Structure formats: structure tokens, C-alpha cells
């Protein structure tokens, strides 16, 4: 197992310095068999994630635009002991059709220090980030690398992928 890097300033600098390398790596990964990539990403995520304490970082909560659903609004209203209308008014931006809802603030309203104040009731997109468990990872390369310089899990999984795949710029 490789050493895990969690220093946020180092990861941010690496993201800048490795911009060209990471662009080449995305092309490299896109050319590989999808099921093999998904298997590798999931394995590496399962190895890396338990070694990182997200409450020492909270960068995802400072940078993600989080989509939410009507059932999540209802659950949050119940948790906060308020109405769905109040939750929408205070925390949600809705599309003109009302079908798409996102949190209306970045950073997230519920980030306190580096931790989520509604952790047990957090939204699905928050629970699933960085979504390495979902299939078709190659279709999410752009979004993944948007957070490469902010998320220690993403940074470490991608760097270990480079090593295991024998990718050398």
C-alpha cells in the first residue's frame, strides 16, 4: 500500500503542477476497458478512503454544487423541525420548472468547521462523493479531476491508479 497524502496545500500545488500530466492521464484512462477501470477505481477507493478523515478537510463542502431531491427536502425539514417551504426558501435554489433543486450556497450552509452539522441526514450526493463506487468512471473523469486538487481521496486514488497502470508522462 502506498503512502497517503493529506496535506491540502501540497495537493493543491500538485494539481497545478500536474495539469498537463492529468490531461494525458484522462486520455490514457479513456482508452482502457471500462469494466477494468471501474474495478480498479473501486478497489483503490476502498483502500484509500478509510485512511482519510474527511472532517480534517471539508473541501468538498466548500466547493460542490449539490443537487437535492424533494424527498431530501422533506427529510431535512423534518430533521430541522421546520416546513419544506422554509427549507426551500432558506437553503434551496430551484429551476424555473421546480424539477431541479440545488443547495443555494457554496460553501454548504451545513458546514461547521470541517464537519457536516446534518451528517446523518446529509444529501445523497454528499454521501456518495467522490462516487468511485458507481459504474462508468470514465464518464466522470472531468468532474473527478475538477476536485483532484481539493480532495485527498481523489488525489490519492488517481495517483495510485497512475502507478498501478504504469502511466508515466
C-alpha positions as CSV (number, residue, x, y, z in Angstrom):
1,X,0.0,0.0,0.0
2,X,1.2,3.5,-0.9
3,X,1.7,6.4,1.5
4,X,-1.4,8.5,1.8
5,X,-1.0,12.3,1.2
6,X,-3.4,14.5,3.1
7,X,-1.7,17.9,3.2
8,X,-4.1,20.2,1.4
9,X,-1.6,22.8,0.3
10,X,0.6,20.1,-1.2
11,X,-2.3,18.5,-3.1
12,X,-3.4,21.9,-4.4
13,X,0.2,22.6,-5.7
14,X,0.4,19.2,-7.2
15,X,-2.8,19.8,-9.1
16,X,-1.4,22.9,-10.7
17,X,2.0,21.3,-11.5
18,X,0.4,18.1,-12.9
19,X,-2.3,19.7,-15.1
20,X,-0.7,18.5,-18.3
21,X,0.1,15.1,-16.9
22,X,-3.5,14.7,-15.7
23,X,-4.9,15.7,-19.0
24,X,-2.8,13.0,-20.6
25,X,-3.8,10.5,-17.9
26,X,-7.5,11.2,-18.6
27,X,-7.0,10.3,-22.3
28,X,-5.0,7.2,-21.2
29,X,-7.8,6.0,-18.9
30,X,-10.5,6.6,-21.5
31,X,-8.7,4.1,-23.8
32,X,-8.9,1.3,-21.2
33,X,-11.7,-1.3,-20.9
34,X,-14.4,0.4,-18.8
35,X,-15.1,-2.6,-16.5
36,X,-11.4,-2.9,-15.6
37,X,-11.2,0.8,-14.8
38,X,-14.3,0.6,-12.6
39,X,-12.9,-2.4,-10.7
40,X,-9.5,-0.7,-10.2
41,X,-11.1,2.6,-9.1
42,X,-13.4,0.9,-6.6
43,X,-10.6,-1.2,-5.1
44,X,-8.3,1.8,-4.7
45,X,-11.1,3.9,-3.2
46,X,-11.8,1.1,-0.7
47,X,-8.2,1.1,0.3
48,X,-7.7,4.9,0.4
49,X,-10.9,6.2,1.8
50,X,-10.7,4.5,5.3
51,X,-7.3,6.1,5.8
52,X,-8.6,9.7,5.3
53,X,-10.6,11.6,7.9
54,X,-12.8,13.9,5.9
55,X,-13.5,16.0,9.0
56,X,-9.9,17.4,8.8
57,X,-10.7,18.8,5.4
58,X,-14.3,19.6,4.4
59,X,-13.2,20.9,1.0
60,X,-16.0,19.1,-0.8
61,X,-18.5,21.0,1.3
62,X,-16.7,24.2,0.3
63,X,-16.8,23.6,-3.4
64,X,-19.5,21.2,-4.5
65,X,-22.8,22.3,-6.1
66,X,-25.1,19.7,-4.5
67,X,-28.3,18.5,-6.3
68,X,-31.1,17.6,-3.9
69,X,-34.4,15.9,-4.3
70,X,-37.9,16.6,-3.0
71,X,-37.7,13.6,-0.5
72,X,-34.4,15.1,0.8
73,X,-36.0,18.5,1.3
74,X,-38.8,16.7,3.2
75,X,-36.3,14.8,5.3
76,X,-34.3,17.9,6.1
77,X,-37.4,19.8,7.1
78,X,-38.3,17.0,9.5
79,X,-34.8,17.0,10.9
80,X,-34.7,20.8,11.3
81,X,-38.3,20.7,12.7
82,X,-39.5,23.2,10.1
83,X,-41.5,23.2,6.9
84,X,-40.4,22.2,3.4
85,X,-41.2,25.7,2.3
86,X,-38.9,27.1,4.9
87,X,-36.1,24.7,3.8
88,X,-36.6,25.7,0.2
89,X,-36.6,29.4,1.0
90,X,-33.5,29.3,3.1
91,X,-31.3,26.6,1.5
92,X,-32.5,25.7,-2.0
93,X,-32.3,27.2,-5.4
94,X,-35.0,25.7,-7.8
95,X,-35.1,25.7,-11.6
96,X,-38.0,27.5,-13.2
97,X,-39.8,24.2,-13.6
98,X,-39.1,23.3,-10.0
99,X,-37.7,19.9,-11.1
100,X,-34.1,20.7,-10.4
101,X,-33.0,21.7,-6.9
102,X,-29.5,22.6,-5.6
103,X,-28.2,24.0,-2.4
104,X,-28.1,27.7,-2.8
105,X,-24.8,28.3,-1.1
106,X,-21.2,27.3,-1.7
107,X,-19.8,26.6,0.9
108,X,-22.7,24.5,2.2
109,X,-24.9,26.0,4.8
110,X,-24.4,23.0,7.0
111,X,-20.6,23.0,7.1
112,X,-19.4,23.8,10.6
113,X,-15.7,23.9,10.9
114,X,-14.7,21.0,8.7
115,X,-17.7,18.8,9.6
116,X,-21.3,18.5,8.4
117,X,-23.8,19.6,11.0
118,X,-26.5,17.4,9.4
119,X,-24.2,14.4,8.7
120,X,-26.7,11.7,9.5
121,X,-29.2,13.5,7.3
122,X,-26.9,14.7,4.5
123,X,-27.9,14.5,0.9
124,X,-27.3,11.6,-1.4
125,X,-24.7,13.4,-3.5
126,X,-22.8,14.2,-0.3
127,X,-22.9,10.6,0.9
128,X,-21.7,9.3,-2.5
129,X,-18.9,11.8,-3.2
130,X,-16.5,11.1,-4.8
131,X,-18.7,8.4,-6.4
132,X,-15.9,5.9,-7.0
133,X,-18.3,3.1,-6.3
134,X,-20.5,4.0,-9.2
135,X,-20.0,2.3,-12.6
136,X,-18.8,4.2,-15.7
137,X,-16.0,6.1,-14.0
138,X,-14.5,7.1,-17.4
139,X,-17.6,9.3,-18.0
140,X,-16.8,11.2,-14.8
141,X,-13.2,11.9,-15.4
142,X,-13.7,15.7,-16.0
143,X,-15.7,16.1,-12.7
144,X,-13.2,13.9,-10.8
145,X,-10.2,15.9,-11.9
146,X,-12.1,19.2,-11.1
147,X,-11.7,18.1,-7.4
148,X,-8.3,16.4,-7.7
149,X,-6.6,19.4,-6.1
150,X,-9.1,19.7,-3.3
151,X,-9.9,16.2,-2.2
152,X,-7.3,13.9,-0.6
153,X,-9.3,10.8,-1.5
154,X,-9.5,11.7,-5.2
155,X,-5.8,12.8,-5.3
156,X,-4.6,9.6,-3.7
157,X,-6.8,7.3,-5.8
158,X,-5.7,9.0,-9.0
159,X,-2.0,8.9,-8.1
160,X,-2.2,5.2,-7.1
161,X,-4.0,4.5,-10.4
162,X,-1.2,6.1,-12.3
163,X,1.3,3.8,-10.5
164,X,-0.7,0.6,-10.9
165,X,-1.5,1.3,-14.6
166,X,2.2,2.1,-15.3
167,X,1.3,5.6,-16.5
168,X,4.3,7.7,-16.9
169,X,4.0,11.2,-18.5
